């Protein structure tokens, strides 16, 4: 990365080189956003599974009476 910076700091930069740098930067940003979205989707899926499975757990039944059940409030 430093070689790219020193190259552009000391010489004339063509439009094609700037375009390539911007394309690479855009690709990196989109890749990072995609990874973060996938991570959030996985976390939300795990939370939903935990809520669904907690209904069958005896500790859940003791903690929430049937009439107070937050999952039964539909």
N, CA, C and O atoms as a printed pandas DataFrame, in Angstrom:
     atom_number atom_name residue_name chain_id  residue_number  x_coord  y_coord  z_coord
0              1         N          UNK        A               1    0.831   -1.194    0.000
1              2        CA          UNK        A               1    0.000    0.000    0.000
2              3         C          UNK        A               1    0.867    1.247    0.000
3              4         O          UNK        A               1    0.550    2.236   -0.660
4              5         N          UNK        A               2    1.978    1.192    0.754
5              6        CA          UNK        A               2    2.862    2.362    0.801
6              7         C          UNK        A               2    3.484    2.636   -0.555
7              8         O          UNK        A               2    3.701    3.793   -0.916
8              9         N          UNK        A               3    3.777    1.575   -1.315
9             10        CA          UNK        A               3    4.369    1.784   -2.632
10            11         C          UNK        A               3    3.385    2.492   -3.546
11            12         O          UNK        A               3    3.785    3.313   -4.371
12            13         N          UNK        A               4    2.119    2.186   -3.410
13            14        CA          UNK        A               4    1.104    2.860   -4.217
14            15         C          UNK        A               4    1.023    4.325   -3.821
15            16         O          UNK        A               4    0.934    5.199   -4.684
16            17         N          UNK        A               5    1.052    4.597   -2.528
17            18        CA          UNK        A               5    0.954    5.975   -2.045
18            19         C          UNK        A               5    2.164    6.783   -2.497
19            20         O          UNK        A               5    2.011    7.911   -2.965
20            21         N          UNK        A               6    3.365    6.223   -2.363
21            22        CA          UNK        A               6    4.561    6.975   -2.772
22            23         C          UNK        A               6    4.585    7.169   -4.278
23            24         O          UNK        A               6    5.051    8.204   -4.755
24            25         N          UNK        A               7    4.102    6.210   -5.030
25            26        CA          UNK        A               7    4.050    6.340   -6.485
26            27         C          UNK        A               7    3.166    7.510   -6.874
27            28         O          UNK        A               7    3.525    8.306   -7.741
28            29         N          UNK        A               8    2.015    7.614   -6.237
29            30        CA          UNK        A               8    1.086    8.676   -6.581
30            31         C          UNK        A               8    1.514   10.018   -5.999
31            32         O          UNK        A               8    1.149   11.065   -6.532
32            33         N          UNK        A               9    2.266   10.000   -4.939
33            34        CA          UNK        A               9    2.719   11.248   -4.342
34            35         C          UNK        A               9    3.862   11.862   -5.150
35            36         O          UNK        A               9    4.030   13.081   -5.158
36            37         N          UNK        A              10    4.639   11.034   -5.820
37            38        CA          UNK        A              10    5.808   11.547   -6.550
38            39         C          UNK        A              10    5.552   11.737   -8.032
39            40         O          UNK        A              10    6.276   12.506   -8.665
40            41         N          UNK        A              11    4.582   11.093   -8.609
41            42        CA          UNK        A              11    4.386   11.170  -10.053
42            43         C          UNK        A              11    2.990   11.592  -10.436
43            44         O          UNK        A              11    2.132   11.851   -9.592
44            45         N          UNK        A              12    2.792   11.651  -11.720
45            46        CA          UNK        A              12    1.485   12.010  -12.263
46            47         C          UNK        A              12    0.634   10.739  -12.311
47            48         O          UNK        A              12    1.106    9.672  -12.704
48            49         N          UNK        A              13   -0.609   10.874  -11.909
49            50        CA          UNK        A              13   -1.514    9.746  -11.841
50            51         C          UNK        A              13   -2.480    9.829  -13.015
51            52         O          UNK        A              13   -3.048   10.883  -13.299
52            53         N          UNK        A              14   -2.650    8.713  -13.682
53            54        CA          UNK        A              14   -3.594    8.705  -14.802
54            55         C          UNK        A              14   -5.008    8.432  -14.287
55            56         O          UNK        A              14   -5.210    7.934  -13.180
56            57         N          UNK        A              15   -5.944    8.769  -15.112
57            58        CA          UNK        A              15   -7.345    8.537  -14.738
58            59         C          UNK        A              15   -7.643    7.051  -14.627
59            60         O          UNK        A              15   -8.448    6.637  -13.792
60            61         N          UNK        A              16   -7.010    6.263  -15.449
61            62        CA          UNK        A              16   -7.230    4.812  -15.399
62            63         C          UNK        A              16   -6.747    4.237  -14.078
63            64         O          UNK        A              16   -7.406    3.375  -13.496
64            65         N          UNK        A              17   -5.605    4.706  -13.604
65            66        CA          UNK        A              17   -5.081    4.210  -12.328
66            67         C          UNK        A              17   -5.995    4.603  -11.175
67            68         O          UNK        A              17   -6.247    3.800  -10.277
68            69         N          UNK        A              18   -6.486    5.826  -11.199
69            70        CA          UNK        A              18   -7.428    6.263  -10.161
70            71         C          UNK        A              18   -8.707    5.446  -10.233
71            72         O          UNK        A              18   -9.262    5.053   -9.207
72            73         N          UNK        A              19   -9.172    5.193  -11.448
73            74        CA          UNK        A              19  -10.371    4.374  -11.620
74            75         C          UNK        A              19  -10.182    2.981  -11.072
75            76         O          UNK        A              19  -11.076    2.435  -10.426
76            77         N          UNK        A              20   -9.006    2.392  -11.328
77            78        CA          UNK        A              20   -8.721    1.052  -10.799
78            79         C          UNK        A              20   -8.698    1.050   -9.276
79            80         O          UNK        A              20   -9.233    0.142   -8.640
80            81         N          UNK        A              21   -8.074    2.073   -8.697
81            82        CA          UNK        A              21   -8.034    2.159   -7.235
82            83         C          UNK        A              21   -9.439    2.285   -6.650
83            84         O          UNK        A              21   -9.763    1.639   -5.654
84            85         N          UNK        A              22  -10.263    3.115   -7.271
85            86        CA          UNK        A              22  -11.637    3.285   -6.784
86            87         C          UNK        A              22  -12.442    2.002   -6.935
87            88         O          UNK        A              22  -13.247    1.668   -6.065
88            89         N          UNK        A              23  -12.231    1.279   -8.033
89            90        CA          UNK        A              23  -12.928    0.003   -8.220
90            91         C          UNK        A              23  -12.527   -0.999   -7.145
91            92         O          UNK        A              23  -13.377   -1.698   -6.593
92            93         N          UNK        A              24  -11.236   -1.069   -6.850
93            94        CA          UNK        A              24  -10.761   -1.976   -5.795
94            95         C          UNK        A              24  -11.323   -1.576   -4.438
95            96         O          UNK        A              24  -11.708   -2.434   -3.644
96            97         N          UNK        A              25  -11.369   -0.281   -4.173
97            98        CA          UNK        A              25  -11.900    0.213   -2.904
98            99         C          UNK        A              25  -13.376   -0.137   -2.783
99           100         O          UNK        A              25  -13.832   -0.573   -1.726
100          101         N          UNK        A              26  -14.122    0.056   -3.868
101          102        CA          UNK        A              26  -15.550   -0.265   -3.871
102          103         C          UNK        A              26  -15.767   -1.759   -3.636
103          104         O          UNK        A              26  -16.657   -2.155   -2.884
104          105         N          UNK        A              27  -14.953   -2.576   -4.281
105          106        CA          UNK        A              27  -15.054   -4.024   -4.112
106          107         C          UNK        A              27  -14.790   -4.422   -2.662
107          108         O          UNK        A              27  -15.491   -5.268   -2.107
108          109         N          UNK        A              28  -13.788   -3.814   -2.057
109          110        CA          UNK        A              28  -13.469   -4.117   -0.656
110          111         C          UNK        A              28  -14.605   -3.702    0.269
111          112         O          UNK        A              28  -14.951   -4.441    1.191
112          113         N          UNK        A              29  -15.186   -2.540    0.038
113          114        CA          UNK        A              29  -16.292   -2.067    0.880
114          115         C          UNK        A              29  -17.495   -2.990    0.740
115          116         O          UNK        A              29  -18.102   -3.372    1.741
116          117         N          UNK        A              30  -17.844   -3.350   -0.488
117          118        CA          UNK        A              30  -18.997   -4.225   -0.700
118          119         C          UNK        A              30  -18.763   -5.606   -0.093
119          120         O          UNK        A              30  -19.694   -6.214    0.435
120          121         N          UNK        A              31  -17.547   -6.102   -0.161
121          122        CA          UNK        A              31  -17.236   -7.394    0.446
122          123         C          UNK        A              31  -17.386   -7.352    1.959
123          124         O          UNK        A              31  -17.928   -8.274    2.569
124          125         N          UNK        A              32  -16.899   -6.273    2.555
125          126        CA          UNK        A              32  -16.994   -6.121    4.007
126          127         C          UNK        A              32  -18.452   -6.015    4.443
127          128         O          UNK        A              32  -18.857   -6.642    5.422
128          129         N          UNK        A              33  -19.236   -5.226    3.721
129          130        CA          UNK        A              33  -20.660   -5.089    4.056
130          131         C          UNK        A              33  -21.387   -6.416    3.911
131          132         O          UNK        A              33  -22.248   -6.748    4.726
132          133         N          UNK        A              34  -21.048   -7.167    2.887
133          134        CA          UNK        A              34  -21.669   -8.471    2.681
134          135         C          UNK        A              34  -21.362   -9.412    3.840
135          136         O          UNK        A              34  -22.250  -10.120    4.316
136          137         N          UNK        A              35  -20.120   -9.425    4.293
137          138        CA          UNK        A              35  -19.742  -10.274    5.429
138          139         C          UNK        A              35  -20.488   -9.866    6.692
139          140         O          UNK        A              35  -20.943  -10.723    7.449
140          141         N          UNK        A              36  -20.614   -8.569    6.922
141          142        CA          UNK        A              36  -21.311   -8.096    8.112
142          143         C          UNK        A              36  -22.791   -8.451    8.064
143          144         O          UNK        A              36  -23.369   -8.832    9.082
144          145         N          UNK        A              37  -23.413   -8.329    6.888
145          146        CA          UNK        A              37  -24.823   -8.697    6.764
146          147         C          UNK        A              37  -25.025  -10.191    6.996
147          148         O          UNK        A              37  -25.985  -10.594    7.653
148          149         N          UNK        A              38  -24.129  -11.008    6.463
149          150        CA          UNK        A              38  -24.229  -12.451    6.682
150          151         C          UNK        A              38  -24.099  -12.784    8.160
151          152         O          UNK        A              38  -24.814  -13.650    8.666
152          153         N          UNK        A              39  -23.193  -12.107    8.858
153          154        CA          UNK        A              39  -23.020  -12.330   10.290
154          155         C          UNK        A              39  -24.284  -11.955   11.053
155          156         O          UNK        A              39  -24.710  -12.692   11.943
156          157         N          UNK        A              40  -24.884  -10.825   10.717
157          158        CA          UNK        A              40  -26.124  -10.409   11.387
158          159         C          UNK        A              40  -27.261  -11.384   11.112
159          160         O          UNK        A              40  -28.048  -11.682   12.011
160          161         N          UNK        A              41  -27.360  -11.883    9.890
161          162        CA          UNK        A              41  -28.410  -12.847    9.567
162          163         C          UNK        A              41  -28.243  -14.122   10.386
163          164         O          UNK        A              41  -29.219  -14.677   10.890
164          165         N          UNK        A              42  -27.002  -14.579   10.515
165          166        CA          UNK        A              42  -26.739  -15.797   11.299
166          167         C          UNK        A              42  -27.091  -15.575   12.762
167          168         O          UNK        A              42  -27.686  -16.446   13.397
168          169         N          UNK        A              43  -26.724  -14.407   13.307
169          170        CA          UNK        A              43  -27.037  -14.107   14.707
170          171         C          UNK        A              43  -28.539  -14.045   14.930
171          172         O          UNK        A              43  -29.037  -14.568   15.926
172          173         N          UNK        A              44  -29.268  -13.412   14.017
173          174        CA          UNK        A              44  -30.730  -13.328   14.152
174          175         C          UNK        A              44  -31.365  -14.707   14.054
175          176         O          UNK        A              44  -32.327  -15.002   14.763
176          177         N          UNK        A              45  -30.835  -15.544   13.183
177          178        CA          UNK        A              45  -31.372  -16.900   13.044
178          179         C          UNK        A              45  -31.156  -17.693   14.332
179          180         O          UNK        A              45  -32.050  -18.416   14.774
180          181         N          UNK        A              46  -29.980  -17.561   14.933
181          182        CA          UNK        A              46  -29.691  -18.259   16.187
182          183         C          UNK        A              46  -30.597  -17.769   17.311
183          184         O          UNK        A              46  -31.065  -18.568   18.122
184          185         N          UNK        A              47  -30.851  -16.457   17.365
185          186        CA          UNK        A              47  -31.745  -15.920   18.396
186          187         C          UNK        A              47  -33.150  -16.479   18.226
187          188         O          UNK        A              47  -33.793  -16.865   19.202
188          189         N          UNK        A              48  -33.621  -16.521   16.992
189          190        CA          UNK        A              48  -34.967  -17.046   16.740
190          191         C          UNK        A              48  -35.050  -18.520   17.115
191          192         O          UNK        A              48  -36.057  -18.963   17.667
192          193         N          UNK        A              49  -34.006  -19.278   16.822
193          194        CA          UNK        A              49  -33.992  -20.693   17.191
194          195         C          UNK        A              49  -33.991  -20.858   18.707
195          196         O          UNK        A              49  -34.680  -21.731   19.235
196          197         N          UNK        A              50  -33.233  -20.036   19.404
197          198        CA          UNK        A              50  -33.191  -20.119   20.866
198          199         C          UNK        A              50  -34.546  -19.806   21.473
199          200         O          UNK        A              50  -34.963  -20.465   22.426
200          201         N          UNK        A              51  -35.243  -18.807   20.934
201          202        CA          UNK        A              51  -36.575  -18.471   21.449
202          203         C          UNK        A              51  -37.531  -19.622   21.194
203          204         O          UNK        A              51  -38.326  -19.984   22.062
204          205         N          UNK        A              52  -37.451  -20.200   19.993
205          206        CA          UNK        A              52  -38.353  -21.312   19.666
206          207         C          UNK        A              52  -38.072  -22.527   20.547
207          208         O          UNK        A              52  -39.003  -23.198   20.992
208          209         N          UNK        A              53  -36.813  -22.810   20.798
209          210        CA          UNK        A              53  -36.470  -23.981   21.611
210          211         C          UNK        A              53  -36.688  -23.744   23.097
211          212         O          UNK        A              53  -36.878  -24.697   23.853
212          213         N          UNK        A              54  -36.664  -22.490   23.524
213          214        CA          UNK        A              54  -36.829  -22.215   24.950
214          215         C          UNK        A              54  -38.240  -22.538   25.434
215          216         O          UNK        A              54  -38.454  -22.689   26.637
216          217         N          UNK        A              55  -39.188  -22.644   24.540
217          218        CA          UNK        A              55  -40.562  -22.991   24.916
218          219         C          UNK        A              55  -40.592  -24.388   25.553
219          220         O          UNK        A              55  -41.376  -24.644   26.467
220          221         N          UNK        A              56  -39.741  -25.271   25.067
221          222        CA          UNK        A              56  -39.748  -26.646   25.533
222          223         C          UNK        A              56  -38.856  -26.875   26.743
223          224         O          UNK        A              56  -38.819  -27.984   27.276
224          225         N          UNK        A              57  -38.148  -25.864   27.179
225          226        CA          UNK        A              57  -37.241  -25.983   28.308
226          227         C          UNK        A              57  -38.028  -25.851   29.617
227          228         O          UNK        A              57  -38.833  -24.927   29.739
228          229         N          UNK        A              58  -37.828  -26.729   30.589
229          230        CA          UNK        A              58  -38.562  -26.645   31.860
230          231         C          UNK        A              58  -38.287  -25.343   32.611
231          232         O          UNK        A              58  -39.189  -24.809   33.258
232          233         N          UNK        A              59  -37.081  -24.829   32.541
233          234        CA          UNK        A              59  -36.776  -23.572   33.219
234          235         C          UNK        A              59  -37.602  -22.427   32.634
235          236         O          UNK        A              59  -38.019  -21.527   33.364
236          237         N          UNK        A              60  -37.838  -22.458   31.328
237          238        CA          UNK        A              60  -38.646  -21.431   30.690
238          239         C          UNK        A              60  -40.077  -21.510   31.209
239          240         O          UNK        A              60  -40.691  -20.483   31.497
240          241         N          UNK        A              61  -40.597  -22.699   31.327
241          242        CA          UNK        A              61  -41.969  -22.877   31.818
242          243         C          UNK        A              61  -42.107  -22.371   33.254
243          244         O          UNK        A              61  -43.127  -21.774   33.598
244          245         N          UNK        A              62  -41.101  -22.600   34.095
245          246        CA          UNK        A              62  -41.166  -22.128   35.477
246          247         C          UNK        A              62  -41.057  -20.603   35.533
247          248         O          UNK        A              62  -41.694  -19.965   36.371
248          249         N          UNK        A              63  -40.268  -20.034   34.660
249          250        CA          UNK        A              63  -40.040  -18.593   34.684
250          251         C          UNK        A              63  -41.259  -17.825   34.177
251          252         O          UNK        A              63  -41.586  -16.763   34.705
252          253         N          UNK        A              64  -41.923  -18.350   33.170
253          254        CA          UNK        A              64  -43.079  -17.674   32.579
254          255         C          UNK        A              64  -44.311  -18.560   32.712
255          256         O          UNK        A              64  -44.379  -19.640   32.125
256          257         N          UNK        A              65  -45.270  -18.099   33.481
257          258        CA          UNK        A              65  -46.518  -18.838   33.590
258          259         C          UNK        A              65  -47.224  -18.807   32.238
259          260         O          UNK        A              65  -46.930  -17.955   31.399
260          261         N          UNK        A              66  -48.147  -19.727   32.031
261          262        CA          UNK        A              66  -48.802  -19.834   30.733
262          263         C          UNK        A              66  -49.515  -18.548   30.340
263          264         O          UNK        A              66  -49.493  -18.171   29.168
264          265         N          UNK        A              67  -50.146  -17.865   31.291
265          266        CA          UNK        A              67  -50.872  -16.651   30.958
266          267         C          UNK        A              67  -49.928  -15.461   30.736
267          268         O          UNK        A              67  -50.318  -14.479   30.105
268          269         N          UNK        A              68  -48.696  -15.538   31.246
269          270        CA          UNK        A              68  -47.718  -14.460   31.071
270          271         C          UNK        A              68  -46.739  -14.742   29.938
271          272         O          UNK        A              68  -45.844  -13.933   29.689
272          273         N          UNK        A              69  -46.882  -15.830   29.270
273          274        CA          UNK        A              69  -45.930  -16.255   28.260
274          275         C          UNK        A              69  -45.798  -15.206   27.154
275          276         O          UNK        A              69  -46.762  -14.935   26.437
276          277         N          UNK        A              70  -44.612  -14.616   27.014
277          278        CA          UNK        A              70  -44.437  -13.602   25.973
278          279         C          UNK        A              70  -44.554  -14.178   24.570
279          280         O          UNK        A              70  -44.846  -13.439   23.629
280          281         N          UNK        A              71  -44.333  -15.477   24.405
281          282        CA          UNK        A              71  -44.447  -16.102   23.102
282          283         C          UNK        A              71  -45.890  -16.458   22.772
283          284         O          UNK        A              71  -46.206  -16.774   21.625
284          285         N          UNK        A              72  -46.754  -16.409   23.757
285          286        CA          UNK        A              72  -48.146  -16.772   23.568
286          287         C          UNK        A              72  -49.050  -15.524   23.529
287          288         O          UNK        A              72  -50.253  -15.621   23.771
288          289         N          UNK        A              73  -48.477  -14.377   23.231
289          290        CA          UNK        A              73  -49.248  -13.132   23.300
290          291         C          UNK        A              73  -49.771  -12.685   21.943
291          292         O          UNK        A              73  -50.115  -11.517   21.763
292          293         N          UNK        A              74  -49.833  -13.603   20.992
293          294        CA          UNK        A              74  -50.292  -13.236   19.649
294          295         C          UNK        A              74  -51.787  -13.145   19.612
295          296         O          UNK        A              74  -52.361  -12.846   18.565
